[in-house]
Amino acid sequence: MPDENDDLFGEDGDDAVEDFNRLTDLLFKRVSAFADEEDVADDLLPLLLLRLSATTRMMAYAMSVAKPSSGGLKLDLDRFRRDADELIREMKKDADGFIARAKEAIAAEELDENDD
């Protein structure tokens, strides 16, 4: 049965998924450090990242086509929204697992704090 990552990562799916996850972890650490350094509120950070993501996509569109247009950009942003919607749908499927892992991490952190 096909994996949900087949469309996104093609034939070299396993290696690509592993690299994608590695880059995600690395970026998360750097963004978290930035947020701590700049004292960015937890509810503001996702909006900053969303704006950065959309701006990056817009720049990629403008640089990748011979004759960029506002209509073409709007279509590309629609494709980006569909990609984002798919990502959120996949994340929602793992909501139970995510909450379980988060609770475990929080409990482990509290244990470490109590041990100190």
N, C-alpha and C positions, 0 to 999 in steps of 0.2 A: 504494500500500500504506500502511495507517495507521502512523503513528509511535507509538512507545511512550509519548510524552508526550501523545497525543490525549486519553486518559481523564483524566489529571491536570489538563490545562490547557484543555481544551475547544476551541472554535472559534478563539479568539485565541491559539492555542498558541505561535506563534513569538514574539510580543511577551511573552507570559507566561513562556516559558522563558528568554528573554533577561533579563527582570527578576528571575526566580528565581535565575539564575546570578549576576547582579550583586549581589543581596542575599546570596547564599551567600558570594561573595568578600569582601564587606564584613564580614559576621559572622565569617568565618574570621580576618580581620586583627585584629578586635577581641578575639576569643577568644584568639588567639595572643599578643597584647599582654598580656592579663590573665594568661595562663599564665606568661609570662615574668616579669611583675611579682610574681606570687605564688609563683613557683618551683614550679609544679604539675608533677608527674611525668608523663611522656608516657603511661604506662599508666593513670594516674588520670583524665586529662582526658576521655577518651571516656565513662567512667562518670559523671563529673559532668555532662556534657552530656546523656547519656541520662536521668539522673534529672531534670534540668531540663526536657527535652523531655516526659517523661511527666507531670511536675507541671504544665507549661503546658497540656498536653492535658486533664488532669483539671480544671483551673481553667476552661478554655474550655467543657468539657461543663457544669459546674455553673452557669456564667453564661448558657449558651445555651438551656437548656430550662426550661419553666415549673415543672416539679416534678422536680428532680434526685433520683435514687435510687441506692443502691449497685448495684442490678442494672443500671440504665441505664449507670452509670459503667463497670461491668465489661464490658458490651457495647461501649461506646465504646473502652475500652482494647484489646479484641480487634480492633476495626477499626484502631486505631493500630498494633498489632502486625502486622497484614496489610500496612498501608502501609509499615512499616519493613522487613518481609520483602521486599516488592517492590523497594524501594529497594536493598537489599543484593543481590538477584538481579541487578538492572541493573548495579550496581557490579562484581559478579563477572564479568559479561560483558566488562567493559573492563579486567580485571586485567592482561592483557599490555600494553595501551596505557598504563595507569597506571604500571606498573613501568618501561617504556621512558622515559616523561616524567620520572619521578622520577630515574632514572639520569642523564638529560641535565641535569637541574637540579643534581644533586649534583656532576657533573663540571664544570659551568659555575661553580658556587660555589667549587670547589677551584681552578680556574684563576684566578678573581678573587683568592683568598687568596694564591696563589703570585705574582701580579703585584704585590701590595702589598709 
